[in-house]
């Protein structure tokens, strides 16, 4: 379906929980309150929304959280979503802690791809950022995914980890952060896309130091001579990719602030509590849970769901205002809105 700016909206991100087994400082503080489980959409309710979305030619789904793998039965949801007519791909974003144990059943359910959130390969810095010493578990899941051959992307938030962790050794001779160089090494050795995501001023993110991509990208391109733009197989999102001879994978950048891509945005979001969001930047959207839990007949409920999704798409703004803090109206933390 086209929105009022002529953008084709064909991608729905579905948050299935606001809970997580990490406490990344820029995302989910330790004292955060989670909602009661009865307020969370059931898998059957999520599938009904996905069916309505498919009727509007939304064909790509991504399951997110919080951390989606902490919710029981997530493989059953993947199978349900894959069975919906018109849905082409179902992927998942995870921190990877439970991935090794669950990968086989996820793939059996039909999972098409994985985005693995990983900001550093240094165990001590990982513990300081996330609150837990679980990097070995994450890397075990990553290695298994690479072994199984499922499409894998590594998502790293462009943080100034030096400032966050109070260290001074986080620079190479070219001023490229050591953690960034190490992550890019994964793309050199493995068939994986390593993507750097510009820190957005949402929730706790506004209080932590990020590295702007108008600084980071030139540093990376200068350090890794011969990287060239690669516009093939860009995927569902806005990442800009680079490839280098001798690398098995690619390096990508999702530059929400210094490479604003709103004119090609193709997505809407569903929170775990049944609220459709048209943009991360704003708190506007369409509540949809009441439709699912009302007493309307099945055919009337399906029509109402389609109309609600249409309304959300048509209220989608032309652009975000992340560079103008006073205009940002979304106050929830990322784990509550599905990122």
Secondary structure in CASP SS format (residue, H / E / C, confidence):
PFRMAT SS
TARGET T0000
AUTHOR 0000-0000-0000
METHOD secondary structure of the structure
MODEL  1
X C 1.00
X E 1.00
X C 1.00
X C 1.00
X C 1.00
X C 1.00
X C 1.00
X E 1.00
X C 1.00
X C 1.00
X E 1.00
X E 1.00
X E 1.00
X E 1.00
X E 1.00
X C 1.00
X C 1.00
X C 1.00
X C 1.00
X C 1.00
X C 1.00
X C 1.00
X C 1.00
X C 1.00
X C 1.00
X C 1.00
X C 1.00
X C 1.00
X C 1.00
X C 1.00
X C 1.00
X C 1.00
X C 1.00
X C 1.00
X C 1.00
X C 1.00
X H 1.00
X H 1.00
X H 1.00
X C 1.00
X C 1.00
X C 1.00
X H 1.00
X H 1.00
X H 1.00
X H 1.00
X H 1.00
X H 1.00
X H 1.00
X H 1.00
X H 1.00
X H 1.00
X H 1.00
X H 1.00
X H 1.00
X C 1.00
X C 1.00
X C 1.00
X C 1.00
X E 1.00
X E 1.00
X E 1.00
X E 1.00
X E 1.00
X C 1.00
X C 1.00
X C 1.00
X H 1.00
X H 1.00
X H 1.00
X C 1.00
X C 1.00
X C 1.00
X H 1.00
X H 1.00
X H 1.00
X H 1.00
X H 1.00
X H 1.00
X H 1.00
X H 1.00
X H 1.00
X C 1.00
X C 1.00
X C 1.00
X C 1.00
X C 1.00
X C 1.00
X E 1.00
X E 1.00
X E 1.00
X E 1.00
X E 1.00
X E 1.00
X C 1.00
X C 1.00
X C 1.00
X C 1.00
X H 1.00
X H 1.00
X H 1.00
X H 1.00
X H 1.00
X H 1.00
X H 1.00
X H 1.00
X H 1.00
X H 1.00
X C 1.00
X C 1.00
X C 1.00
X C 1.00
X E 1.00
X E 1.00
X E 1.00
X E 1.00
X E 1.00
X C 1.00
X C 1.00
X C 1.00
X C 1.00
X C 1.00
X H 1.00
X H 1.00
X H 1.00
X H 1.00
X H 1.00
X H 1.00
X H 1.00
X H 1.00
X C 1.00
X C 1.00
X C 1.00
X C 1.00
X H 1.00
X H 1.00
X H 1.00
X H 1.00
X H 1.00
X H 1.00
X H 1.00
X H 1.00
X H 1.00
X H 1.00
X H 1.00
X H 1.00
X H 1.00
X H 1.00
X C 1.00
X C 1.00
X E 1.00
X E 1.00
X E 1.00
X E 1.00
X E 1.00
X E 1.00
X E 1.00
X C 1.00
X E 1.00
X C 1.00
X H 1.00
X H 1.00
X H 1.00
X H 1.00
X H 1.00
X C 1.00
X C 1.00
X C 1.00
X C 1.00
X C 1.00
X C 1.00
X C 1.00
X C 1.00
X C 1.00
X C 1.00
X C 1.00
X C 1.00
X H 1.00
X H 1.00
X H 1.00
X H 1.00
X H 1.00
X H 1.00
X H 1.00
X H 1.00
X H 1.00
X H 1.00
X H 1.00
X H 1.00
X C 1.00
X C 1.00
X C 1.00
X E 1.00
X E 1.00
X E 1.00
X E 1.00
X E 1.00
X C 1.00
X C 1.00
X C 1.00
X C 1.00
X C 1.00
X H 1.00
X H 1.00
X H 1.00
X H 1.00
X H 1.00
X C 1.00
X C 1.00
X E 1.00
X C 1.00
X C 1.00
X H 1.00
X H 1.00
X H 1.00
X H 1.00
X H 1.00
X H 1.00
X H 1.00
X H 1.00
X H 1.00
X H 1.00
X H 1.00
X C 1.00
X C 1.00
X C 1.00
X C 1.00
X E 1.00
X E 1.00
X E 1.00
X C 1.00
X C 1.00
X C 1.00
X C 1.00
X C 1.00
X C 1.00
X C 1.00
X C 1.00
X C 1.00
X E 1.00
X E 1.00
X E 1.00
X E 1.00
X C 1.00
X C 1.00
X C 1.00
X C 1.00
X C 1.00
X C 1.00
X E 1.00
X E 1.00
X E 1.00
X E 1.00
X E 1.00
X C 1.00
X C 1.00
X C 1.00
X C 1.00
X C 1.00
X C 1.00
X C 1.00
X H 1.00
X H 1.00
X H 1.00
X C 1.00
X C 1.00
X E 1.00
X E 1.00
X E 1.00
X E 1.00
X C 1.00
X C 1.00
X C 1.00
X C 1.00
X E 1.00
X E 1.00
X E 1.00
X C 1.00
X C 1.00
X C 1.00
X C 1.00
X C 1.00
X C 1.00
X C 1.00
X E 1.00
X E 1.00
X E 1.00
X C 1.00
X H 1.00
X H 1.00
X H 1.00
X H 1.00
X C 1.00
X C 1.00
X C 1.00
X C 1.00
X C 1.00
X H 1.00
X H 1.00
X H 1.00
X H 1.00
X H 1.00
X H 1.00
X H 1.00
X H 1.00
X H 1.00
X H 1.00
X H 1.00
X H 1.00
X H 1.00
X H 1.00
X H 1.00
X H 1.00
X H 1.00
X C 1.00
X C 1.00
X C 1.00
X C 1.00
X C 1.00
X C 1.00
X C 1.00
X C 1.00
X C 1.00
X C 1.00
X H 1.00
X H 1.00
X H 1.00
X C 1.00
X C 1.00
X C 1.00
X C 1.00
X C 1.00
X C 1.00
X H 1.00
X H 1.00
X H 1.00
X H 1.00
X C 1.00
X C 1.00
END
